[in-house]
């Protein structure tokens, strides 16, 4: 393989992996902290894409569109946690059934508000072109996705490791009973994590809109790759999700170049291998449950 092709495929895989990471990071936090498999996470991603597209259409500001889209995802995440999921902590089967139902509700609401057709989400002019790397074109927008994913990792990593809120969240991942015994209102922590997870999912939707287009079943196409990333990286490990996303993105890029029909299957195989060799994930830690 020529060096320029190798570099091009690697960069494409990194950009795709960073997009997966932004989406999966919120799911990793929610699943890791609260043991809640929120299958409606993809719907939050989709709502972020639609809200960002709408704001961009009215204002012409892509940055404002991303911010408002992320805020909408945070608000929706809080709403879902407070009024639905909070009542089902400790009941995983009911959580799965509930979030499956929420997918249907949120998807139908999108069709009612925005219609059932594919809608265009144009790239901002500043990110519409491309540049050359070893003689091959690489889109500015893919470079933006890489930068955005790195920025999200840095910001949330700093939150988790350098703030009191992050200390409480990480402690909750290890031992929620101990955190409650210390007088921390765990319910508020859970709501905060849902807000952060929803914001990250919606931010991913806003960033993915110009890359994937916007359509009513967008939320159905995203949860599975995000779940693969979380399983590979390790439950509750934010940095693990970053490694898992890069592995998934790069493998999908290279396999898709030679055997497009196997691009998804290879990631399923990666997840299966990780589950067999290290069930807690690449950077996950074994957690004892009573």
QUINOR-V884603 format. One record per residue. N is the residue number from 1. SS is DSSP state (hx for helix, st for strand, lp for the rest). D_LAST is the distance of its C-alpha to the last C-alpha in whole Angstrom. Layout:
BEGIN
{{N;SS;D_LAST} {N;SS;D_LAST}}
END
This chain:
BEGIN
{{1;lp;52} {2;lp;54} {3;hx;52} {4;hx;53} {5;hx;51} {6;hx;48} {7;hx;48} {8;hx;48} {9;hx;45} {10;hx;43} {11;hx;44} {12;hx;43} {13;hx;40} {14;hx;39} {15;hx;40} {16;hx;38} {17;hx;35} {18;hx;35} {19;hx;36} {20;hx;32} {21;hx;31} {22;hx;32} {23;hx;30} {24;hx;27} {25;hx;26} {26;hx;26} {27;hx;23} {28;hx;21} {29;hx;21} {30;hx;20} {31;hx;17} {32;hx;16} {33;hx;16} {34;hx;15} {35;lp;13} {36;lp;17} {37;lp;19} {38;lp;22} {39;lp;25} {40;lp;27} {41;hx;27} {42;hx;30} {43;hx;32} {44;hx;32} {45;hx;33} {46;hx;36} {47;hx;37} {48;hx;37} {49;hx;40} {50;hx;42} {51;hx;42} {52;hx;43} {53;hx;45} {54;hx;47} {55;hx;47} {56;hx;48} {57;hx;51} {58;hx;52} {59;hx;52} {60;lp;52} {61;lp;50} {62;hx;47} {63;hx;45} {64;hx;45} {65;hx;44} {66;hx;41} {67;hx;40} {68;hx;41} {69;hx;39} {70;hx;36} {71;hx;36} {72;hx;36} {73;hx;33} {74;hx;31} {75;hx;33} {76;hx;32} {77;hx;28} {78;hx;28} {79;hx;30} {80;hx;27} {81;hx;24} {82;hx;26} {83;hx;27} {84;lp;25} {85;hx;22} {86;hx;21} {87;hx;20} {88;hx;18} {89;lp;15} {90;lp;12} {91;lp;14} {92;hx;15} {93;hx;18} {94;hx;20} {95;hx;19} {96;hx;21} {97;hx;24} {98;hx;24} {99;hx;25} {100;hx;27} {101;hx;29} {102;hx;29} {103;hx;31} {104;hx;34} {105;hx;34} {106;hx;35} {107;hx;37} {108;hx;39} {109;hx;40} {110;hx;41} {111;hx;43} {112;hx;44} {113;hx;45} {114;hx;46} {115;lp;47} {116;lp;46} {117;lp;48} {118;lp;47} {119;st;48} {120;lp;50} {121;lp;48} {122;lp;50} {123;lp;50} {124;lp;51} {125;hx;54} {126;hx;53} {127;hx;51} {128;lp;53} {129;lp;55} {130;st;54} {131;st;55} {132;st;55} {133;st;53} {134;lp;55} {135;lp;58} {136;st;55} {137;st;54} {138;st;51} {139;st;50} {140;hx;49} {141;hx;47} {142;hx;45} {143;hx;45} {144;hx;44} {145;hx;41} {146;hx;40} {147;hx;41} {148;hx;39} {149;hx;36} {150;hx;36} {151;hx;37} {152;hx;34} {153;hx;32} {154;hx;34} {155;hx;33} {156;hx;30} {157;hx;29} {158;hx;31} {159;hx;29} {160;hx;26} {161;hx;27} {162;hx;30} {163;lp;29} {164;hx;27} {165;hx;26} {166;hx;25} {167;hx;23} {168;hx;21} {169;hx;20} {170;hx;19} {171;hx;17} {172;hx;15} {173;hx;14} {174;hx;13} {175;lp;11} {176;hx;12} {177;hx;11} {178;hx;14} {179;hx;16} {180;hx;16} {181;hx;17} {182;lp;20} {183;lp;21} {184;lp;21} {185;lp;21} {186;hx;19} {187;hx;20} {188;hx;23} {189;hx;22} {190;hx;20} {191;hx;24} {192;hx;25} {193;hx;23} {194;hx;24} {195;hx;28} {196;hx;28} {197;hx;26} {198;hx;29} {199;hx;32} {200;hx;31} {201;hx;31} {202;hx;34} {203;hx;36} {204;hx;35} {205;hx;37} {206;hx;40} {207;hx;40} {208;hx;40} {209;hx;42} {210;hx;46} {211;hx;44} {212;hx;43} {213;lp;45} {214;st;43} {215;lp;43} {216;lp;41} {217;lp;38} {218;hx;38} {219;hx;34} {220;hx;34} {221;hx;35} {222;hx;32} {223;hx;29} {224;hx;29} {225;hx;30} {226;hx;28} {227;hx;25} {228;hx;26} {229;hx;26} {230;hx;23} {231;hx;22} {232;hx;24} {233;hx;24} {234;lp;20} {235;lp;18} {236;lp;18} {237;lp;21} {238;hx;24} {239;hx;26} {240;hx;25} {241;hx;26} {242;hx;29} {243;hx;29} {244;hx;28} {245;hx;31} {246;hx;33} {247;hx;33} {248;hx;33} {249;hx;36} {250;hx;38} {251;hx;37} {252;hx;38} {253;hx;41} {254;hx;42} {255;hx;41} {256;hx;43} {257;hx;46} {258;hx;47} {259;lp;45} {260;hx;44} {261;hx;43} {262;hx;40} {263;hx;39} {264;hx;36} {265;hx;35} {266;hx;35} {267;hx;32} {268;hx;30} {269;hx;31} {270;hx;30} {271;hx;26} {272;hx;26} {273;hx;27} {274;hx;24} {275;hx;22} {276;hx;23} {277;hx;24} {278;lp;21} {279;lp;18} {280;lp;17} {281;lp;21} {282;lp;24} {283;lp;22} {284;lp;19} {285;lp;16} {286;lp;13} {287;lp;10} {288;lp;7} {289;lp;4} {290;lp;0}}
END
